[in-house]
C-alpha cells in the first residue's frame, strides 16, 4: 500500500473528482483523476488505482439507472468501445510509461481544446453508425489509458435527444461494461496487486464523499464556474504530462 504523503496530496483530490463526476454534477471531470494522479505515480499505476473507484461508482449507478438504458444504442456503441479497450491494451504493452503519460497529456489537451471549440450541442444531428462507432472506439481507447472516455460518448449520445434517464442509463451501462472489461488486461499487464488494491480501498471513502459533495454542489455552485476551474486543471496537468514525456 502506498504511504507517501505526497501521493495522497494528489490522490485525495483525484478520488473526490471521481465521486463528484459520478454524482451527476460536472460529469466530465472524472477524466482529470488519472492525469492528476500521474503527477505522483506512472500513468499505468494511476489508471489501475482509479479503476476500482470507478467500478464501485458504476455498481451504484447501475442499481438505479440500468432499466432506463437504450439497448439499441448500446448494441451500436459497445462492440466498438471494446475494440478501443484492446487498442489501449496494445498501447500500454508497447509504449513506455513515460510515453503513455505523454499520450495521456496529449489526449487531455485535445479533449479540452475540442470541448472549448465545439461544446456538445443537444440540437446537433445524431451521428451515423460509422461516426458512432468511431466515437465509441475513441472512448474505449482513452478510457483504457486514462479513464477519460466521457467526451466522445457525450458527442455520441447528446444529439440523439434522449430522455434524461435514458441518456444517464445508456451512459451508465456503457461505462460499467467498459470499466469491467479493463480488469483482465490490467491484471495481465501487472498493474493490479494487493498494494494497489489496498490503496484504492483506502481512497473509496473519499470517492463516496465526492458523490455527496457533488449532490450538494448541484444545489449551491454554478456548474459554469466549476467547469472553468476543472478546465484550468486539465490544461495544467496535460501540459505537465506532455512536457515530462518530451524532455
C-alpha positions in Angstrom: 0.0 0.0 0.0 1.3 3.5 -0.9 2.1 5.5 2.2 3.9 8.6 0.7 2.1 11.7 1.9 3.0 13.4 -1.4 1.0 10.8 -3.2 -2.1 11.4 -1.1 -1.8 15.1 -1.7 -2.9 14.4 -5.3 -4.8 11.1 -4.7 -7.4 12.6 -2.4 -8.4 15.4 -4.8 -8.4 12.8 -7.6 -10.7 10.4 -5.7 -13.0 13.4 -4.9 -13.2 14.2 -8.6 -14.2 10.6 -9.4 -17.0 10.7 -6.9 -18.2 14.2 -7.9 -18.3 13.1 -11.6 -20.5 10.1 -10.7 -23.0 12.3 -8.8 -24.3 13.9 -11.9 -22.6 17.3 -11.2 -20.0 18.3 -13.8 -20.0 14.7 -15.0 -16.9 15.1 -17.3 -14.4 16.0 -14.5 -13.6 12.3 -13.7 -11.3 12.5 -16.7 -9.0 14.7 -14.6 -8.4 12.0 -12.0 -5.8 9.9 -13.9 -3.7 12.8 -15.1 -3.7 14.3 -11.6 -2.6 11.0 -10.1 0.1 10.7 -12.8 1.8 13.7 -11.3 2.9 11.4 -8.4 3.0 7.9 -10.0 3.2 6.5 -13.5 0.1 6.7 -15.8 -0.4 2.9 -15.7 -0.3 2.9 -11.9 -2.6 5.9 -11.8 -5.1 4.2 -14.1 -5.0 1.0 -12.0 -5.6 2.9 -8.8 -8.7 4.7 -10.3 -10.3 1.6 -11.8 -11.8 0.2 -8.5 -13.1 3.6 -7.6 -14.9 3.8 -11.0 -16.3 0.3 -10.7 -17.7 0.9 -7.3 -19.4 4.0 -8.6 -20.6 2.0 -11.6 -22.4 -0.5 -9.4 -24.1 2.2 -7.5 -25.2 3.8 -10.8 -26.5 0.6 -12.3 -28.7 -0.1 -9.3 -30.9 2.8 -10.3 -30.2 3.5 -14.0 -29.8 0.2 -15.8 -33.5 -0.2 -16.6 -33.6 3.1 -18.4 -30.8 2.3 -20.8 -31.4 2.3 -24.6 -30.1 -1.1 -25.7 -30.5 -0.3 -29.4 -27.9 2.4 -29.0 -25.7 0.3 -26.7 -25.6 -2.5 -29.3 -24.2 0.1 -31.7 -21.6 1.5 -29.3 -20.4 -1.4 -27.1 -18.6 -3.5 -29.7 -16.5 -0.5 -30.9 -15.9 0.5 -27.3 -14.5 -2.9 -26.5 -12.2 -2.7 -29.6 -10.9 0.5 -28.2 -10.1 -1.3 -25.0 -8.0 -3.8 -27.0 -6.1 -0.9 -28.7 -5.5 0.7 -25.4 -4.1 -2.6 -24.1 -1.7 -2.8 -27.0 -0.7 0.8 -26.4 0.1 0.1 -22.8 2.1 -3.0 -23.8 4.4 -1.4 -26.4 4.9 2.1 -25.0 7.0 3.1 -22.0 5.2 4.6 -19.0 6.8 8.0 -20.0 5.2 7.9 -23.4 1.9 6.6 -22.1 2.0 9.6 -19.8 2.7 11.9 -22.8 -0.2 10.4 -24.8 -2.5 10.9 -21.8 -1.4 14.5 -21.6 -2.0 15.0 -25.3 -5.4 13.4 -25.2 -6.3 15.6 -22.2 -5.3 18.7 -24.1 -7.1 17.6 -27.3 -10.3 16.9 -25.5 -10.1 20.2 -23.6 -9.5 22.2 -26.9 -12.3 20.3 -28.6 -14.8 20.9 -25.9 -13.9 24.6 -25.8 -14.1 25.0 -29.5 -17.1 22.6 -30.2 -19.1 22.2 -27.0 -21.7 19.3 -27.3 -25.0 20.7 -28.6 -28.3 19.0 -28.0 -29.7 20.2 -31.3 -26.9 18.7 -33.4 -27.7 16.0 -35.9 -27.4 12.4 -34.4 -24.2 10.7 -35.6 -24.5 7.9 -38.1 -23.4 4.3 -37.4 -19.8 4.9 -38.6 -19.4 8.1 -36.6 -20.9 6.5 -33.5 -18.5 3.6 -33.8 -15.5 5.9 -34.2 -16.6 7.9 -31.1 -17.2 4.7 -29.1 -13.8 3.3 -30.2 -12.1 6.5 -29.2 -13.9 6.4 -25.8 -12.8 2.8 -25.2 -9.2 3.7 -26.0 -8.9 6.8 -24.0 -10.9 5.2 -21.2 -8.3 2.4 -21.0 -5.2 4.6 -20.9 -6.6 7.4 -18.7 -10.3 6.8 -17.8 -11.1 9.8 -20.0 -13.7 8.2 -22.3 -16.5 10.6 -21.4 -16.3 13.4 -24.1 -16.7 11.0 -27.2 -19.7 9.4 -25.6 -21.2 12.8 -24.8 -20.8 13.6 -28.5 -22.4 10.3 -29.5 -25.4 10.5 -27.1 -26.4 14.1 -26.7 -27.6 14.7 -30.3 -30.0 11.7 -30.1 -32.4 13.8 -28.0 -32.8 11.0 -25.4 -34.9 11.5 -22.3 -32.6 12.4 -19.4 -33.0 9.0 -17.7 -32.4 7.1 -20.9 -29.3 9.2 -21.5 -28.0 8.6 -18.0 -28.8 4.9 -18.1 -27.2 4.3 -21.5 -24.1 6.1 -20.4 -24.0 4.2 -17.1 -24.3 0.8 -18.8 -21.7 1.6 -21.4 -19.1 2.7 -18.9 -19.9 -0.1 -16.5 -19.2 -2.6 -19.3 -16.1 -0.7 -20.5 -14.6 -0.5 -16.9 -15.4 -4.2 -16.2 -13.6 -5.1 -19.4 -10.4 -3.4 -18.2 -9.8 -5.8 -15.3 -8.3 -8.7 -17.2 -5.9 -6.7 -19.4 -4.9 -4.6 -16.4 -4.1 -7.8 -14.5 -2.2 -9.3 -17.4 -0.1 -6.0 -17.6 0.8 -6.5 -14.0 -1.0 -3.3 -12.8 -3.2 -5.0 -10.2 -1.6 -6.2 -7.0 -2.7 -6.2 -3.3 -0.8 -3.0 -2.6 -2.6 -1.2 -5.5 -6.0 -2.6 -4.4 -5.4 -1.7 -0.8 -4.5 1.9 -1.8 -7.7 2.1 -3.9 -9.7 0.7 -1.0 -8.3 3.5 1.3 -9.5 6.1 -1.3 -13.0 4.7 -1.6 -14.5 6.7 1.3 -13.1 9.8 -0.3 -14.8 8.9 -3.6 -18.0 8.3 -1.7 -17.6 11.7 -0.1 -17.2 13.2 -3.5 -20.6 11.8 -4.5 -22.1 13.6 -1.6 -20.2 16.8 -2.4 -21.4 16.6 -6.0 -25.0 16.3 -4.9 -24.7 19.4 -2.7 -22.8 21.3 -5.4 -25.8 20.9 -7.8 -27.8 23.0 -5.3 -25.2 25.7 -4.5 -22.4 26.0 -7.1 -22.7 27.3 -10.6 -21.5 24.5 -12.9 -20.1 27.1 -15.3 -17.5 28.3 -12.7 -16.8 24.8 -11.5 -16.0 23.7 -15.1 -13.7 26.7 -15.5 -11.6 25.5 -12.6 -11.6 22.0 -14.0 -10.6 23.2 -17.4 -7.6 25.0 -15.9 -6.7 21.8 -14.0 -6.9 19.8 -17.2 -4.7 22.3 -19.1 -2.0 22.3 -16.4 -1.9 18.5 -15.8 -2.0 17.9 -19.6 0.9 20.2 -20.2 2.9 18.7 -17.3 2.5 15.1 -18.6 3.3 16.1 -22.2 6.4 18.0 -21.0 7.7 15.1 -18.9 7.4 12.8 -21.9 9.3 15.2 -24.3 12.1 16.4 -22.0 
